Amino acid sequence: MPNYKLIYFNMRARGEVARLLFTLAQVEFQDIRIEYPSEEWIKLKPTTPLGQLPVLEVDGQRLVQSKAIFKYLAREFVYGKSNWECAEIDGIMDTCEDFHTPITPILRSEGSEKAKLLQTYQEETLPQILNGLESLVPDGHNYFVGEKLTVADLSAYCDIELASIIAEIPINELLHKYPKLSAIRSHVESNDRIASWVKTRPKTYV
Ligand SMILES: N[C@@H](CCC(=O)N[C@@H](CS)C(=O)NCC(=O)O)C(=O)O
């Protein structure tokens, strides 16, 4: 088994899906957590390829971009059964990326500008993405794709939680109109390995 080192901030945000993939596959990895902001990050930033995290090191070779990292790990551990299923999973992951795009502008703005961006996120962005994701869960199925947990379910699980924190809407309230997404959330949380990870992982804001 390769030597895996995941370098990310001490947050879930763009790193947690990778951690959940390792957990689900029961594969050991070094969970390197950098505080943000910190002197440590100021020193480390120029040594990273993009000046950003996450970075995954596999036997000393570096991979950048969270989605590329998740897809690489998923291909190693738990992707779809066919090219078509993998493409369906990619579609879910790309949709989940849309939760992230507006977040930095919200966090970096202040006052009435922040309130306006937050309102658009709550009232327009989230319903649009959640309606889309809900429609992508096949009727009568417990997962986005196939009959077992994949990186699609883990991505939705992590990113819906992140969106609920940023939007300041409790997750049960956010998901009350989305029974299929609520069911996926329960399935992810009831997986023994994930449940144990969630219970013991460092407690962070996002
Ligand atoms: N597209 C990149 C975005 C990475 C990114 O925005 N990373 C942020 C944290 S979530 C970061 O490194 N911020 C610190 C900085 O830019 O100094 C990905 O998905 O990995």
The ligand as a Tripos MOL2 file, in Angstrom:
@<TRIPOS>MOLECULE
LIG
   20    19     1     0     0
SMALL
NO_CHARGES

@<TRIPOS>ATOM
      1 N1         -9.7580   24.5130   -6.4980 N.3       1 LIG1
      2 C1         -8.9770   24.2160   -5.3230 C.3       1 LIG1
      3 C2         -9.2630   25.2980   -4.3080 C.3       1 LIG1
      4 C3         -8.3650   25.1410   -3.1040 C.3       1 LIG1
      5 C4         -8.6090   26.2350   -2.0890 C.2       1 LIG1
      6 O1         -9.3550   27.2100   -2.3290 O.2       1 LIG1
      7 N2         -7.9680   26.0730   -0.9300 N.am      1 LIG1
      8 C5         -8.1040   27.0390    0.1050 C.3       1 LIG1
      9 C6         -8.7030   26.3790    1.3530 C.3       1 LIG1
     10 S1        -10.2620   25.6170    1.0750 S.3       1 LIG1
     11 C7         -6.7380   27.5630    0.4720 C.2       1 LIG1
     12 O2         -5.7320   26.8890    0.2880 O.2       1 LIG1
     13 N3         -6.6980   28.7700    1.0780 N.am      1 LIG1
     14 C8         -5.5010   29.3250    1.6250 C.3       1 LIG1
     15 C9         -4.8290   30.3350    0.7590 C.2       1 LIG1
     16 O3         -5.2600   30.5420   -0.4050 O.co2     1 LIG1
     17 O4         -3.8750   30.9460    1.2510 O.co2     1 LIG1
     18 C10        -9.3520   22.8300   -4.7820 C.2       1 LIG1
     19 O5        -10.4960   22.3880   -4.9620 O.co2     1 LIG1
     20 O6         -8.4650   22.1790   -4.1940 O.co2     1 LIG1
@<TRIPOS>BOND
     1     1     2 1
     2     2     3 1
     3     2    18 1
     4     3     4 1
     5     4     5 1
     6     5     6 2
     7     5     7 1
     8     7     8 1
     9     8     9 1
    10     8    11 1
    11     9    10 1
    12    11    12 2
    13    11    13 1
    14    13    14 1
    15    14    15 1
    16    15    16 2
    17    15    17 1
    18    18    19 2
    19    18    20 1
@<TRIPOS>SUBSTRUCTURE
     1 LIG1         1 GROUP 0 **** ****
